Amino acid sequence: MCGIVGYNGNGHASPILLECLSKLEYRGYDSAGIAVRDNDGNISVVKAKGRLKVLSEKVDGGRALPGNIGIGHTRWATHGEPSEANAHPHISGNNMEDSPVVGVHNGIIENYQELKEMLTKAGYVFYSQTDTEIAIKLVDYYYREFPDPKQALSQTMMRLRGSYALAFLFKDYPDMIWAARKDSPMIIGVKGDESFLASDVPAILKYTRDIYYVGNMEIACLGKGSVSFYDIDCNPLQKETVKITWDADAAEKGGYEHFMIKEIHEEPRAISDTLNSLIKGGGIDLSASGLSDDDIRAVTDIRIVACGSAWHVGMQAKYVIEDIARIPVGVELASEFRYSRPIMGPGTLVIIISQSGETADSLAALREAKSQGVKTLAIVNVLGSSIAREADFNLYTLAGPEIAVATTKAYSAQLVTCYSIAVHFAFVRGLLEKEQYSAFISDLLAIPAKAESLLEDKERIQWFAAKYANAHDAFFIGRGIDYSIALEGSLKMKEVSYIHSEAYAAGELKHGTISLIEDKTLLVGILTQNRLFEKTVSNMVECKSRGAYLMAIAGAGHYQIEDTADFTVYIPRVDEHFAGSLAIIPLQLFAYYTSVARGLDVDKPRNLAKSVTVE
């Protein structure tokens, strides 16, 4: 979950590396460092604990570190506490003079202890607690035997177990950056006589839109404006660049105080762009994914596999797909699915949902499904990501770059993609008449404007958030689709405000949880499903009688909720299957404004990183 960057060109490397790292700070922010080679061939490494600004001040914005080739890193700690010693880049010796290799790493080396014992016997001494230092010294070990970076990296890759995106400077190769990848994301960009390396597109979007995706178990060499690729046996590979069409301004705050609030305001557009990519000529068209009508008719059951907010999308999709398309749906946490020896048949379709397309557990789950010979469909936001490349079928959400750690617009884009799958599968399988099909599509296309209208209520939500920012506990409840909405609303609250928050199926409250309700406990009820409205209200009343303060997210027309709830937000009328796309917006705003009122760093919540690319 760390971020790595590299630059090779004729410009001043340090400011460029710092700029690129600033676009990746959502991937890690407990320490940072850069290594730059000057015109005399000397490599300087500067590291700092804390946010990137500490490093920037240390090198005077890059002015104190001359040179036109370098690598950089922003860290989210896995092995070893946040400290300058544990920060990257790491060197292969005890000091720069005896270090032919300098490197940075994103990922986790699983067999680091075994390798450390081997290297210790070979005379290596370690100064950090990191698995990365072991990987850098292993490269050094093989480089001394095979004085060719390709061969040294190939030998190293054969010994490493785990995930890694590695970038290196070799003292003996002054005009090159070398890189290797397995399971952790890495892209390389080129423009003119400059080359760029990064963990994610936003880092280099300012400099180039022409990128290469580094494949699994591949080696790359970056010259000035040129890139060579090799497989693990050092055979040359040919690759084509991909043109990135994201708006560069989408990766900037654009006048908003935080990325999270900016991205909440971008939800209507993300929903609209995603729907317009799926709905053409008055019908849903999934042909770009590779799915044929015959493939759809052959599906006997669906397994949705995801992590975090994407798993909540899957939970909601289960209700919608089962009700509209009448296909059995199981929803699995990717981290559990891969180890559960899942039972799947020839008609099973596994849907993997991931914003980044690089989520480690989701990628492993995809590979598990493919190993059993079942068809896989990826719903991802990043073109050419690992999950997208390896899945049988792909649907891309058009949310654009999402920078805030807490997902908002990508979640909403994933949700409408799943709605579209439900409606299209039902139509292809003969469960919907043309009139019903058209009505569903009309409701889908109306979601963006209705989402926009909810943003007009943000000042009232801000007032309520400020009033209850000091709450210690919050509970989110709902039934059916509303329960899945409650799961995401609760996660947003705990992610960015650090208030203890739990989501429960409302009918389960009396099975233990209601014992936690006390005076001033905040309870948020989600009430968008007409047939379940009265039952959820009853559960809310039970909590109110025990001292809870009630907030309600209700469907239009249910004004009687004001007799029960202390604060209510109404969502516009929409087909109840699709209510989650609207109900989530006030919950996202509530979490955001609560975090702001508590004086927290909304975009970079403690202990969290945007893309979970390690187990």
N, C-alpha and C positions, 0 to 999 in steps of 0.2 A: 504494500500500500504506500510505499515511498514513491517519490518522483525523481526521475533521472533525466538529465539533459546533456547535450554535447554540441559543440560548435567547432567548425573547421572552415576558415576562410581568410580573407585579408582584412577583416574588421577587427576592432578591439573586442576580444572574446569576453572579458569579465562582465561588462555591462549587459551584453547579450545573454550570457548565462544567467545573470541575476534577473533579467526581465523574463526569461523563459521559466525560471524557477517560481517567479511570482504568480505565474498562471497555473502552477502545479501545487501551490501551497495547500490546496484542499486535500492533497494526497498524503500530507505529512507536515507537521509544523513544530516538532519538538527540538529539532536542530537542523543545521544546513551547512553545506561546504562546497567549495569549488577548487579545482586544480587547473592551473594554467601554465602553458609552456611559453617562455619568453623567446625573443629572437636569438638569444645565445644558446638555446636548447635546454635551459634550466627549467625544471618544473617546480612551481610553488603551490603548496596546499594551505588553504586557510579555512578553518571551521569555527562554528560558533553554536553554543547551546541556545535554544529559544527560537523565536520567530525569525523569519528571513531578514527582517529589518536589522537585526543585531549583526548578522553577517555583512549586510550591505554597509552598515556604518563602519565595520571593522576594516573594510577594503575601500572606504571612501567612494561608495557607489561603483567600484570597479577601477577607479582611476589609479589606485595604489598597486594594481596587479596587471602589468603590461603583458601582452602576448596575443596571438591570434588563433590559438587552438586550445580547447579546454573541455572539461566535463564538470558537471555539478549534480547536487543531490539535496533533496529535502526529505527529512526522515520522520517516519512514524515508527516508534520503537517496537521491536519484537524481541530481539536478543540483546539484553543489556539496557540499563537505564538511560534516559536522555542525558548525555554529557558530551563534552568536546572530544574526549577520547573515543567514544563510541560513534561519533558522527562520521559521515563519509565526506570526502574520499578517504580510502584506506591505502596504505603503502605496503609494499611487499617486504621491506626490511625494517630495521630499527630506526632509521633516519632516511632522509631523502637521498643522501650520498650513496647508500648501498641498496637503493630500491629501484630496480629496473622497470617495475610495474606499479602503476597507480590505477585504482579502479573504484567504481560505484556500483551499487547493486539494489535492485528491487526484487523482493521475494523472500523465500526461506530455504536454507540449506538443511535438509532433514538429517543427513549423516555427518553433520559438522563435528560431532565428538569423536567419531571414528577417524575422520580426516585430521583432526587436531592432534590426536595421538601419533599418527603416522608422521606428520610434519614436525612434531616435537622431537621425535627420534631422529629426524633428518637434520636437526639443529636449529629449527625456526623458533623464535621467541615471540610471544604474543603480548600486545599492549592493550587490547580492548576485550570486551565481553561478547563481541559480535560474531555471528556466523559468517559475515561478509569478509572480515579480515582473513578468515581461513580460506575462503574461496580465492582471494587475491594472492595469498601466499601459495596456494596450490597451482595457480597459473605460473607464478615465479618458479616453482619447483619443476614444472614441465618445460618452461622456457629455457631453463639451464640445460636441460637434456635435449630439447628440440628448439634451437634458437630461431624459430620462425613463429610469429604470433598465431598463424592459422593452425599449425600443428600443436602448439601449446594449448590453445583454446579447445581444439578437438579432443586432446587427451584429458583436459580438465572436465569437459562436458560428459565424457564417458564415466568419470568418477563421481560426479555430483549427483545427489538425489534430492529432489525437491523442485522448487520453482525459482526462476531467476531471469532477470534482464540485466545484463552486465555490460559496462562500458569501460574501456581501458585506454590509458596512454602508456606506450612503451618508449623508454628513453632512447632506444636504438632506432626507432621509427618516428622521427620528429614531425613528419607531415601527415600523420594518420591517427585516426581514432578507430579502435577495434571494439567490436561488440558481439555478444552471444545471447541467445534467448531460448528459454524453455518455460512455457506456461504463463510467464508474466508479460504484460504488454510492452511492445516497443515499436515505434515508427521512426522512419528516417525521411527527412525532407531535403530537397535540393532546389537551388535557385542560382543561376549564373555560376560564379566561382565559390559558392558557399554551400556547405552541407550542415544539416541540423539533425540531432537525435533527441528523442523524447519519449516519455511514457504515454503521452496523450496528445491529441491534436491541438487543444487550446494553447499549449506551450509554444508552438511554432507558427500558429496561424497568422501572426503579424508579419512573418518573414517569408512564408511560402505556402502555397496550396497544393503543390505537387509532392505527394508522399509515397513511400514504399511501406508496405506492412511486412515486417520481419517474421518469417514463419518459424514454427516450432523446430528446435534443434538446428538452427541456422546460425551462421557466422557472417558478420558484415565488416567491411573496411570502408571508412569514410575518408576520402581525399577532399581536396578543395573543389567542391562542385561535382564530385563524382562518387559513386558508391559501387562496390563489388560485393557479391554475395556468394556464399559457399555452403554446401551441406556439411554434415558432421565428418564426412570423409574427405573434406577439403576440395570436393569437386565444384567447379564454378556453376552458379545458377543464374538464370535469366529472369528478370522481373520487370513488370510494367508499373509505371506510377499511376496513382489514383488521384483525381482532382477533387479536392475538398470544396464543397459548395456552401458551407456554413458562412453566415454573415459574421465577419470579424467582430463587429460591435456586440454580438451576442455574448462574447466572452468578457465584456467590460460591464461595469456597474451602470453606466449610462445615467448618472445623476441620482440613482437610488442609494440609500444609505447602506444597504446590504444586498448581496446577490439573492438571498432567499426571497425578499419582498419583490425584487425585480422579476424573479422567475415565477412567483405567484401571479404577478400581473401579465406574464407571458403565456399563462395557461390557455386562455381562449385561443390565441394564435396556434399554440402547439396542438391543441385539440383539432382546430380547423384544418391545419396543414396535414395532420395525420389522416383525418377523415377524407379529405380531398384526394389523398393518394390512394385511398381504398374504394371510394365511391365514384363511379364514372358512368355517365349516361343513364343515370337514374337507378343503377344497380351496384351492388358490392362486387368488386373484381379483385380476387386474390391471386390471379394468374401470375403476377410478378414474383410471387413467392415460390412458384414452381408447383404449387398444389393444384391438381386437376380435380374435376368433379368426380372422377372415378376414385381418386385417392380419398376424397371426402366421404363418398358413399361406403368405402371399405372400412371406415373407422368404427370400431366396436366400443371403444372406451378411450378416455383421455386421461393422461397424468400430467398435471401442471407442476413444474419443479422450479423453485426460485428461493431467494433469500430476502429477508427484511421486507421493505415496502413492496417489492415485486411479488413476494409471497402473499401479501395482503391483496394485491391485484388478482392473484390466482384464486384466493378465497372468494372474492366477489364474482370472478368469472365462473366459478363452479356453480353458484346459484343461478346465474344468468344462462349459461350453456345448458345445464340440466333442465331448466324450466322451458326454454325456447326450443332447443334442438333435441331434447330428450336423450342425450348421450351421457352415460355415467362418467363422472369426473372425480378423480382423486387429486388432492393437492398435497404436495410433499415439500418439506424443507430440504433444500439441496444437500445440506450437510448431513442429513439423516438418510436421504434416498441412496446416496452412493455406498453406504455401508449396510443397507437393510436387505440386501439380496432380493431386490424387487421382482415380483412375478408379473410378467407382461406377455401378451400374446401377439400373434401376427397382425391383429387389427388394432393394437394399441398405438395411439399417437402421443408422443411425449412433447409437451410444449415447454420450452425453456425461456424464462423471462429474465432479462438483465439489461439495465440501462447501459452499462459500459461494454457489455459483451465479453468481459474478461473476468467476471466473478469466479474465483477459483473453484468453489464447491459446485457452482452451476455448470462450469465447464467439465468438471469431473463427472457430474451426473449425466451430462450429454454423452460423454464417452461411454459411460456404463450402459446407457440406453442403446447406443449404436453397437456396442459389443454383443447385445442380445438380438440384434437384427431388426429392431423396431424403427419406425419412421420418426423423425424428429423435426420440430418446427421451432425456430428461434424468433423471439420478439425482442429486438435490440435497438438501441439508439445510435450505435456507432458503426458506420459502414466499414466493412473489412475486418471487424474485430474477430477474435478467435472463435467465439461461439457462432458468429455469422458464417465464418468460413467452413466450420465443421458440420453444421446442421444440414439436414437434407433440404429443408425449406426455410425461407427467411421472410419475415415481415419487419420492415423498418419503421420505427416511430420517428416522426419529424419534429422532435422537441428542440433540436439544436443543442449546443453545448450547455450542460448544466453544471454550474460551478459550486453552488452551495452544497455542503455535505448532506443536509436533509433534502431529499428529493421532493419535488412538487410537480413541476410541469412534465417531467418524464413519467411519473406515476400516472398522471391524467392521460397522457398519450397512450400508455400501455393499456389503460382501462378501456378507452374507446376502441382500441384495436381488438381487445377481447370481445367487446360488445359486437363488433362487426363480424368476428368469427362465428359467434353464436347465431346471429341472424342469417348469415350466408350458409352455414352448415344446415340450418333448419330448412332453408329454401331449397337447397340442392337435394336434400333428402326427402322433399315433398311434404314437409310438415307445415308450410305456410302457403296460403293463397297469395296471389300477386298483390291483392289489396292490402293484406296484412304486412307483406314484405315492404311495400311502398310506405306504409304508415310508420313502420319501424325506422326506415331510412330517413323519413322526414323528421322524426324525433331526434335521431342522431345528429342530423345537420343543424338542428336548432340549438344544440348544447352550447356551442361557443358563445353565442349572443347572450344566453341565459347565464353562463359563467361570468361574462363581462358585467352583467347587472349585479351580481353578488359582490363584486369588488367595491361597489358604491356604498356598501354597508360597513366598510372597514373602520371608519371613525368610531362607530358605536361599539364594534368588537374591541377596538383599541381601549376604549373607556372601560369595558368590562374586564379586559385582561389586566389593566393597571390596578383595578380594584381587588383582583384575586391573585396578584403576582406572588404573594407571600404564602399561598396555600402549601401545605405539606404533602397532601395526597389528593389524587383525582381518580375518579372511576368513570369509564366510558361504557355505556351499555346500549344494546340494541338486539333485535331478533332478525334472523335471516340475513338478507343483504345488509340491513342496518348493523348487524354484528360485525360484518367484515369492514364496514366503514369505521366503526368504533375502534377496531384494531389499529387502523392507520392513524386515526385521530389521536389515540393514546400514544402511539410510537412517536408522532411528531412532538407531542408535549414533552415526553421524557427526553427525547434527543436534544432539544435545543433549550429547554428551560430547567432541566435537572430536577423537576418536580416528580416525585414518585407517582407513577400513573399506570393503571391497569385497565384492560378491556375485558368485558365479560358478556357472554350471551345472557340477556336480561333474565331469562328463566332460571339461570344458575345462581343468581344472587343468594337465594335462600338456602343454598347448599354450602354454606360456610362463609361466603364473602361478606354478607350483610353484617357479620359480627365486627367488621372493620369500620363500619359507618359510625361517625360520631359528629358532634356539633361542629358545623362549618366545613365538613368534608365536601369537596366539590364533586358533584355527580352530573355528567353530561349524557343526556339521553338522545339517541338518534331515532327519529320517528318519520320515516319516509314511506313506509309500507302500510297502506290503508288497513289491510286485514289484521295487522299486528299492532296497530296503533293503541288500542285500548289496553291490550295486555302489557305493553311497555309502560304506558302511563301508570298502570297499577303498580308496577315495580318501582317507578320513580316516587310514587306517593309513599310507599313503604319506607323508602330511604329518607324522604322528607320528614316523616313522623319521627325519625331518629336523629334529626338535626342537620341533615344534608342540605346544601345549597344547590339548587337545580338550574342547569342550563339545558335548553332544548334546541335541537336542529330538526325542524318540522317541515313537512310538506305543505304547500300552499293550501289554504282553506281550513287548516286545523287550528283555528284560532282559540278553541276551547282549551288548548294546552296552557294558555296564559293563566288559567285558574290554578294551575299546578306549578308551572316553572317560574323561576324568578327572573330569568332572562331567556329570550327566544330569538332565534334567527330562522326566517322562513326561506325555503328555496323555491324557485319558480316551478310551475307545473311541467312535468316531463313524464314520459313512460316510467313506471316504477322500476323497471329493470335497470334503467340508466341513471337513477337518482344519485348514485355514488359519485358521479362526475361533478355534481353540483354540491352535494352535502359536504364533501371534503374541503372545499375552498374556505368556508368560515372556520373550520377546524385548523387548517393550516395558518390562517390569519391569527387565530386565537393563540396558537403555539408561538408564532413569531412575535406578536406584541407582548406576550408574557415574558419571553426571553429578553426583549428590549427593556421592559420595565424592571427586570431584575439586573440589568447592566451587564449581560453576558455577551460573549462573542458568538453571534448567531450563526455565522457562516462556518465557523470552525469549532464545533462543540468539543469539549475535552474528551480525550481518549478515542475519538472517532476519526475515520478517514473516509473519503468519498468512495473509492473503488477498492473493494476487499479482494485483493488478488492473491492473498495467502490464506491458508487454513487457520 
